[in-house]
Amino acid sequence: MSEPANYAVFLFPQAIEMLGVAIKPYLREGSVGPHIVCSEVDASGPLFQMTLIGAGPDQQRLELELMLPVSMVRLVMSMHGEQEIGFMARP
């Protein structure tokens, strides 16, 4: 059975700057730039909704929903697993 898809959501640099410290805990740095990894996305309204899965202090499963104006989202990529995003040279 294949792994469920995750999504890498890239925001415009101005959006990251505007959101400041509020968005920083959710950003992952990668070779392709800062992005948010989430399990679900919904872009059907004026707000772009992301569902993030994490673990609490006692390792209990937590779900967090972030909602941003759609105009802040630059790119959404579907990825399988949590591996690094991007292209790599093949030997």
N, CA, C and O atoms as CSV, one atom per row, in Angstrom:
chain,resi,resn,atom,element,x,y,z
A,1,MET,N,N,0.847,-1.172,0.000
A,1,MET,CA,C,0.000,0.000,0.000
A,1,MET,C,C,0.892,1.234,0.000
A,1,MET,O,O,1.882,1.277,0.730
A,2,SER,N,N,0.566,2.215,-0.788
A,2,SER,CA,C,1.398,3.408,-0.887
A,2,SER,C,C,1.146,4.353,0.279
A,2,SER,O,O,0.084,4.349,0.902
A,3,GLU,N,N,2.178,5.174,0.553
A,3,GLU,CA,C,2.062,6.153,1.633
A,3,GLU,C,C,1.097,7.265,1.225
A,3,GLU,O,O,0.989,7.587,0.042
A,4,PRO,N,N,0.400,7.847,2.189
A,4,PRO,CA,C,-0.483,8.967,1.836
A,4,PRO,C,C,0.345,10.162,1.385
A,4,PRO,O,O,1.480,10.347,1.823
A,5,ALA,N,N,-0.220,10.951,0.527
A,5,ALA,CA,C,0.488,12.126,0.016
A,5,ALA,C,C,0.543,13.212,1.071
A,5,ALA,O,O,-0.412,13.417,1.820
A,6,ASN,N,N,1.657,13.896,1.121
A,6,ASN,CA,C,1.793,15.119,1.896
A,6,ASN,C,C,1.909,16.248,0.886
A,6,ASN,O,O,2.123,16.009,-0.303
A,7,TYR,N,N,1.772,17.444,1.351
A,7,TYR,CA,C,1.877,18.602,0.477
A,7,TYR,C,C,2.919,19.553,1.022
A,7,TYR,O,O,3.000,19.786,2.229
A,8,ALA,N,N,3.708,20.092,0.130
A,8,ALA,CA,C,4.652,21.146,0.481
A,8,ALA,C,C,4.049,22.443,-0.035
A,8,ALA,O,O,3.819,22.595,-1.235
A,9,VAL,N,N,3.795,23.373,0.868
A,9,VAL,CA,C,3.177,24.647,0.512
A,9,VAL,C,C,4.235,25.736,0.639
A,9,VAL,O,O,4.800,25.953,1.711
A,10,PHE,N,N,4.491,26.413,-0.472
A,10,PHE,CA,C,5.460,27.503,-0.514
A,10,PHE,C,C,4.710,28.825,-0.503
A,10,PHE,O,O,3.762,29.019,-1.264
A,11,LEU,N,N,5.139,29.723,0.359
A,11,LEU,CA,C,4.526,31.041,0.448
A,11,LEU,C,C,5.424,32.070,-0.231
A,11,LEU,O,O,6.626,31.855,-0.382
A,12,PHE,N,N,4.836,33.177,-0.633
A,12,PHE,CA,C,5.629,34.276,-1.172
A,12,PHE,C,C,6.516,34.838,-0.053
A,12,PHE,O,O,6.093,34.877,1.103
A,13,PRO,N,N,7.735,35.270,-0.380
A,13,PRO,CA,C,8.626,35.834,0.643
A,13,PRO,C,C,7.972,36.969,1.435
A,13,PRO,O,O,8.194,37.087,2.640
A,14,GLN,N,N,7.176,37.794,0.773
A,14,GLN,CA,C,6.503,38.896,1.457
A,14,GLN,C,C,5.503,38.364,2.490
A,14,GLN,O,O,5.308,38.980,3.538
A,15,ALA,N,N,4.875,37.229,2.199
A,15,ALA,CA,C,3.916,36.636,3.137
A,15,ALA,C,C,4.649,36.124,4.374
A,15,ALA,O,O,4.181,36.313,5.497
A,16,ILE,N,N,5.797,35.476,4.171
A,16,ILE,CA,C,6.584,34.984,5.306
A,16,ILE,C,C,7.033,36.148,6.172
A,16,ILE,O,O,6.987,36.083,7.400
A,17,GLU,N,N,7.468,37.213,5.514
A,17,GLU,CA,C,7.911,38.393,6.262
A,17,GLU,C,C,6.743,39.015,7.026
A,17,GLU,O,O,6.893,39.395,8.187
A,18,MET,N,N,5.586,39.118,6.383
A,18,MET,CA,C,4.414,39.736,7.009
A,18,MET,C,C,3.912,38.907,8.199
A,18,MET,O,O,3.528,39.467,9.226
A,19,LEU,N,N,3.916,37.588,8.063
A,19,LEU,CA,C,3.429,36.722,9.136
A,19,LEU,C,C,4.431,36.615,10.283
A,19,LEU,O,O,4.045,36.348,11.421
A,20,GLY,N,N,5.701,36.821,9.993
A,20,GLY,CA,C,6.742,36.881,11.022
A,20,GLY,C,C,6.842,35.656,11.900
A,20,GLY,O,O,6.821,34.523,11.419
A,21,VAL,N,N,6.953,35.897,13.200
A,21,VAL,CA,C,7.182,34.810,14.157
A,21,VAL,C,C,5.997,33.848,14.246
A,21,VAL,O,O,6.166,32.716,14.699
A,22,ALA,N,N,4.819,34.266,13.830
A,22,ALA,CA,C,3.643,33.394,13.905
A,22,ALA,C,C,3.763,32.193,12.971
A,22,ALA,O,O,3.237,31.124,13.284
A,23,ILE,N,N,4.441,32.341,11.831
A,23,ILE,CA,C,4.529,31.253,10.854
A,23,ILE,C,C,5.832,30.469,10.984
A,23,ILE,O,O,5.908,29.335,10.511
A,24,LYS,N,N,6.850,31.037,11.607
A,24,LYS,CA,C,8.175,30.412,11.672
A,24,LYS,C,C,8.185,28.993,12.241
A,24,LYS,O,O,8.918,28.158,11.709
A,25,PRO,N,N,7.418,28.662,13.292
A,25,PRO,CA,C,7.464,27.284,13.813
A,25,PRO,C,C,6.987,26.226,12.818
A,25,PRO,O,O,7.296,25.045,12.976
A,26,TYR,N,N,6.241,26.637,11.802
A,26,TYR,CA,C,5.664,25.686,10.858
A,26,TYR,C,C,6.469,25.572,9.569
A,26,TYR,O,O,6.190,24.700,8.745
A,27,LEU,N,N,7.456,26.432,9.383
A,27,LEU,CA,C,8.269,26.414,8.174
A,27,LEU,C,C,9.396,25.409,8.291
A,27,LEU,O,O,10.035,25.295,9.337
A,28,ARG,N,N,9.634,24.688,7.222
A,28,ARG,CA,C,10.792,23.795,7.126
A,28,ARG,C,C,11.738,24.383,6.094
A,28,ARG,O,O,11.322,24.813,5.018
A,29,GLU,N,N,12.994,24.395,6.437
A,29,GLU,CA,C,14.002,24.860,5.486
A,29,GLU,C,C,14.405,23.674,4.619
A,29,GLU,O,O,14.560,22.560,5.118
A,30,GLY,N,N,14.569,23.907,3.347
A,30,GLY,CA,C,14.985,22.852,2.437
A,30,GLY,C,C,15.815,23.434,1.317
A,30,GLY,O,O,15.976,24.650,1.211
A,31,SER,N,N,16.338,22.562,0.489
A,31,SER,CA,C,17.176,23.019,-0.618
A,31,SER,C,C,16.389,23.864,-1.614
A,31,SER,O,O,16.979,24.622,-2.385
A,32,VAL,N,N,15.070,23.741,-1.604
A,32,VAL,CA,C,14.229,24.518,-2.520
A,32,VAL,C,C,13.571,25.714,-1.836
A,32,VAL,O,O,12.747,26.400,-2.441
A,33,GLY,N,N,13.931,25.964,-0.582
A,33,GLY,CA,C,13.410,27.114,0.132
A,33,GLY,C,C,12.466,26.729,1.252
A,33,GLY,O,O,12.102,25.561,1.388
A,34,PRO,N,N,12.067,27.707,2.058
A,34,PRO,CA,C,11.172,27.418,3.184
A,34,PRO,C,C,9.783,27.013,2.693
A,34,PRO,O,O,9.249,27.592,1.748
A,35,HIS,N,N,9.216,26.012,3.350
A,35,HIS,CA,C,7.898,25.511,2.978
A,35,HIS,C,C,7.219,24.909,4.203
A,35,HIS,O,O,7.863,24.652,5.220
A,36,ILE,N,N,5.922,24.691,4.096
A,36,ILE,CA,C,5.125,24.070,5.154
A,36,ILE,C,C,4.698,22.703,4.644
A,36,ILE,O,O,4.154,22.592,3.546
A,37,VAL,N,N,4.941,21.660,5.436
A,37,VAL,CA,C,4.503,20.312,5.072
A,37,VAL,C,C,3.191,20.044,5.787
A,37,VAL,O,O,3.097,20.188,7.006
A,38,CYS,N,N,2.176,19.653,5.021
A,38,CYS,CA,C,0.869,19.387,5.612
A,38,CYS,C,C,0.253,18.145,4.987
A,38,CYS,O,O,0.680,17.687,3.927
A,39,SER,N,N,-0.750,17.614,5.656
A,39,SER,CA,C,-1.387,16.381,5.203
A,39,SER,C,C,-2.592,16.633,4.304
A,39,SER,O,O,-2.958,15.775,3.500
A,40,GLU,N,N,-3.208,17.802,4.436
A,40,GLU,CA,C,-4.369,18.146,3.612
A,40,GLU,C,C,-4.327,19.627,3.276
A,40,GLU,O,O,-3.836,20.441,4.059
A,41,VAL,N,N,-4.846,19.967,2.105
A,41,VAL,CA,C,-5.000,21.367,1.722
A,41,VAL,C,C,-6.399,21.577,1.156
A,41,VAL,O,O,-6.997,20.660,0.593
A,42,ASP,N,N,-6.907,22.782,1.311
A,42,ASP,CA,C,-8.209,23.152,0.750
A,42,ASP,C,C,-8.096,24.591,0.259
A,42,ASP,O,O,-7.959,25.524,1.050
A,43,ALA,N,N,-8.155,24.751,-1.040
A,43,ALA,CA,C,-8.035,26.073,-1.653
A,43,ALA,C,C,-9.357,26.518,-2.270
A,43,ALA,O,O,-9.361,27.294,-3.226
A,44,SER,N,N,-10.467,26.042,-1.742
A,44,SER,CA,C,-11.754,26.301,-2.381
A,44,SER,C,C,-12.391,27.634,-2.016
A,44,SER,O,O,-13.415,27.999,-2.593
A,45,GLY,N,N,-11.818,28.363,-1.083
A,45,GLY,CA,C,-12.420,29.631,-0.685
A,45,GLY,C,C,-11.388,30.737,-0.668
A,45,GLY,O,O,-10.306,30.580,-1.234
A,46,PRO,N,N,-11.700,31.846,-0.032
A,46,PRO,CA,C,-10.753,32.958,0.031
A,46,PRO,C,C,-9.565,32.671,0.943
A,46,PRO,O,O,-8.530,33.332,0.855
A,47,LEU,N,N,-9.724,31.666,1.831
A,47,LEU,CA,C,-8.634,31.270,2.705
A,47,LEU,C,C,-8.094,29.911,2.269
A,47,LEU,O,O,-8.859,28.993,1.971
A,48,PHE,N,N,-6.780,29.795,2.236
A,48,PHE,CA,C,-6.109,28.539,1.910
A,48,PHE,C,C,-5.933,27.793,3.230
A,48,PHE,O,O,-5.244,28.272,4.131
A,49,GLN,N,N,-6.551,26.632,3.339
A,49,GLN,CA,C,-6.538,25.883,4.594
A,49,GLN,C,C,-5.561,24.726,4.500
A,49,GLN,O,O,-5.560,23.977,3.523
A,50,MET,N,N,-4.717,24.583,5.537
A,50,MET,CA,C,-3.738,23.496,5.616
A,50,MET,C,C,-3.948,22.742,6.920
A,50,MET,O,O,-4.145,23.354,7.970
A,51,THR,N,N,-3.906,21.418,6.858
A,51,THR,CA,C,-3.978,20.585,8.057
A,51,THR,C,C,-2.600,19.985,8.293
A,51,THR,O,O,-2.063,19.277,7.441
A,52,LEU,N,N,-2.034,20.277,9.463
A,52,LEU,CA,C,-0.716,19.770,9.839
A,52,LEU,C,C,-0.900,18.719,10.921
A,52,LEU,O,O,-1.756,18.860,11.794
A,53,ILE,N,N,-0.099,17.674,10.862
A,53,ILE,CA,C,-0.131,16.608,11.854
A,53,ILE,C,C,1.160,16.696,12.667
A,53,ILE,O,O,2.249,16.830,12.109
A,54,GLY,N,N,1.024,16.619,13.981
A,54,GLY,CA,C,2.196,16.675,14.845
A,54,GLY,C,C,2.000,15.809,16.068
A,54,GLY,O,O,1.053,15.028,16.159
A,55,ALA,N,N,2.922,15.965,17.010
A,55,ALA,CA,C,2.857,15.206,18.253
A,55,ALA,C,C,2.951,16.173,19.419
A,55,ALA,O,O,3.746,17.113,19.405
A,56,GLY,N,N,2.130,15.929,20.427
A,56,GLY,CA,C,2.138,16.752,21.628
A,56,GLY,C,C,3.242,16.328,22.583
A,56,GLY,O,O,4.051,15.462,22.253
A,57,PRO,N,N,3.280,16.937,23.769
A,57,PRO,CA,C,4.330,16.638,24.740
A,57,PRO,C,C,4.361,15.169,25.172
A,57,PRO,O,O,5.425,14.641,25.493
A,58,ASP,N,N,3.213,14.517,25.180
A,58,ASP,CA,C,3.145,13.097,25.558
A,58,ASP,C,C,3.047,12.197,24.331
A,58,ASP,O,O,2.578,11.062,24.419
A,59,GLN,N,N,3.495,12.714,23.186
A,59,GLN,CA,C,3.479,11.997,21.908
A,59,GLN,C,C,2.076,11.661,21.415
A,59,GLN,O,O,1.920,10.777,20.573
A,60,GLN,N,N,1.053,12.345,21.921
A,60,GLN,CA,C,-0.287,12.158,21.389
A,60,GLN,C,C,-0.383,12.883,20.049
A,60,GLN,O,O,0.278,13.899,19.833
A,61,ARG,N,N,-1.203,12.355,19.164
A,61,ARG,CA,C,-1.371,12.935,17.829
A,61,ARG,C,C,-2.141,14.246,17.935
A,61,ARG,O,O,-3.176,14.322,18.596
A,62,LEU,N,N,-1.625,15.262,17.283
A,62,LEU,CA,C,-2.287,16.563,17.253
A,62,LEU,C,C,-2.526,16.974,15.811
A,62,LEU,O,O,-1.693,16.716,14.942
A,63,GLU,N,N,-3.643,17.603,15.559
A,63,GLU,CA,C,-3.928,18.196,14.252
A,63,GLU,C,C,-4.055,19.692,14.435
A,63,GLU,O,O,-4.669,20.168,15.390
A,64,LEU,N,N,-3.470,20.421,13.513
A,64,LEU,CA,C,-3.512,21.870,13.552
A,64,LEU,C,C,-3.975,22.354,12.187
A,64,LEU,O,O,-3.512,21.857,11.160
A,65,GLU,N,N,-4.870,23.302,12.169
A,65,GLU,CA,C,-5.319,23.890,10.909
A,65,GLU,C,C,-4.803,25.312,10.825
A,65,GLU,O,O,-5.022,26.120,11.727
A,66,LEU,N,N,-4.117,25.609,9.736
A,66,LEU,CA,C,-3.662,26.963,9.442
A,66,LEU,C,C,-4.477,27.476,8.273
A,66,LEU,O,O,-4.708,26.750,7.306
A,67,MET,N,N,-4.912,28.716,8.355
A,67,MET,CA,C,-5.663,29.327,7.265
A,67,MET,C,C,-5.020,30.662,6.925
A,67,MET,O,O,-4.847,31.526,7.784
A,68,LEU,N,N,-4.668,30.811,5.653
A,68,LEU,CA,C,-4.030,32.024,5.154
A,68,LEU,C,C,-4.796,32.524,3.941
A,68,LEU,O,O,-5.469,31.738,3.273
A,69,PRO,N,N,-4.711,33.809,3.642
A,69,PRO,CA,C,-5.300,34.274,2.387
A,69,PRO,C,C,-4.659,33.537,1.202
A,69,PRO,O,O,-3.446,33.332,1.175
A,70,VAL,N,N,-5.467,33.152,0.247
A,70,VAL,CA,C,-4.980,32.423,-0.931
A,70,VAL,C,C,-3.866,33.193,-1.632
A,70,VAL,O,O,-2.967,32.580,-2.208
A,71,SER,N,N,-3.907,34.505,-1.595
A,71,SER,CA,C,-2.909,35.319,-2.295
A,71,SER,C,C,-1.498,35.178,-1.710
A,71,SER,O,O,-0.535,35.619,-2.336
A,72,MET,N,N,-1.356,34.573,-0.526
A,72,MET,CA,C,-0.035,34.371,0.077
A,72,MET,C,C,0.656,33.114,-0.431
A,72,MET,O,O,1.864,32.957,-0.255
A,73,VAL,N,N,-0.102,32.213,-1.061
A,73,VAL,CA,C,0.434,30.921,-1.488
A,73,VAL,C,C,1.063,31.045,-2.870
A,73,VAL,O,O,0.437,31.508,-3.823
A,74,ARG,N,N,2.308,30.621,-2.947
A,74,ARG,CA,C,3.068,30.698,-4.196
A,74,ARG,C,C,2.968,29.404,-5.005
A,74,ARG,O,O,2.796,29.439,-6.223
A,75,LEU,N,N,3.077,28.251,-4.312
A,75,LEU,CA,C,3.125,26.958,-4.993
A,75,LEU,C,C,2.742,25.861,-4.015
A,75,LEU,O,O,3.066,25.937,-2.830
A,76,VAL,N,N,2.047,24.835,-4.512
A,76,VAL,CA,C,1.746,23.643,-3.723
A,76,VAL,C,C,2.259,22.442,-4.499
A,76,VAL,O,O,1.949,22.267,-5.677
A,77,MET,N,N,3.052,21.615,-3.819
A,77,MET,CA,C,3.591,20.404,-4.446
A,77,MET,C,C,3.110,19.185,-3.671
A,77,MET,O,O,3.128,19.176,-2.440
A,78,SER,N,N,2.681,18.158,-4.395
A,78,SER,CA,C,2.328,16.894,-3.764
A,78,SER,C,C,3.601,16.077,-3.623
A,78,SER,O,O,4.404,16.006,-4.553
A,79,MET,N,N,3.788,15.461,-2.468
A,79,MET,CA,C,4.970,14.625,-2.258
A,79,MET,C,C,4.551,13.372,-1.516
A,79,MET,O,O,3.564,13.379,-0.781
A,80,HIS,N,N,5.288,12.312,-1.704
A,80,HIS,CA,C,4.998,11.062,-1.016
A,80,HIS,C,C,6.077,10.840,0.025
A,80,HIS,O,O,7.265,10.803,-0.293
A,81,GLY,N,N,5.655,10.695,1.269
A,81,GLY,CA,C,6.608,10.564,2.363
A,81,GLY,C,C,7.104,11.933,2.782
A,81,GLY,O,O,6.482,12.949,2.471
A,82,GLU,N,N,8.227,11.961,3.487
A,82,GLU,CA,C,8.771,13.213,4.009
A,82,GLU,C,C,10.192,13.430,3.503
A,82,GLU,O,O,10.976,14.129,4.145
A,83,GLN,N,N,10.530,12.842,2.364
A,83,GLN,CA,C,11.873,12.995,1.831
A,83,GLN,C,C,12.112,14.417,1.341
A,83,GLN,O,O,11.183,15.217,1.233
A,84,GLU,N,N,13.359,14.714,1.051
A,84,GLU,CA,C,13.741,16.031,0.549
A,84,GLU,C,C,13.033,16.303,-0.781
A,84,GLU,O,O,12.869,15.396,-1.596
A,85,ILE,N,N,12.624,17.527,-0.991
A,85,ILE,CA,C,11.939,17.928,-2.223
A,85,ILE,C,C,12.984,18.415,-3.209
A,85,ILE,O,O,13.957,19.066,-2.827
A,86,GLY,N,N,12.782,18.100,-4.464
A,86,GLY,CA,C,13.658,18.621,-5.505
A,86,GLY,C,C,14.208,17.513,-6.375
A,86,GLY,O,O,13.802,16.357,-6.260
A,87,PHE,N,N,15.129,17.870,-7.240
A,87,PHE,CA,C,15.746,16.914,-8.148
A,87,PHE,C,C,17.135,16.578,-7.640
A,87,PHE,O,O,17.793,17.391,-6.991
A,88,MET,N,N,17.566,15.367,-7.947
A,88,MET,CA,C,18.923,14.989,-7.584
A,88,MET,C,C,19.611,14.394,-8.799
A,88,MET,O,O,18.964,13.852,-9.696
A,89,ALA,N,N,20.926,14.503,-8.814
A,89,ALA,CA,C,21.703,13.952,-9.927
A,89,ALA,C,C,21.703,12.432,-9.817
A,89,ALA,O,O,21.860,11.878,-8.729
A,90,ARG,N,N,21.529,11.775,-10.937
A,90,ARG,CA,C,21.587,10.311,-10.956
A,90,ARG,C,C,22.966,9.893,-11.409
A,90,ARG,O,O,23.547,10.511,-12.301
A,91,PRO,N,N,23.499,8.838,-10.794
A,91,PRO,CA,C,24.851,8.392,-11.179
A,91,PRO,C,C,24.882,7.803,-12.569
A,91,PRO,O,O,25.941,7.383,-13.037
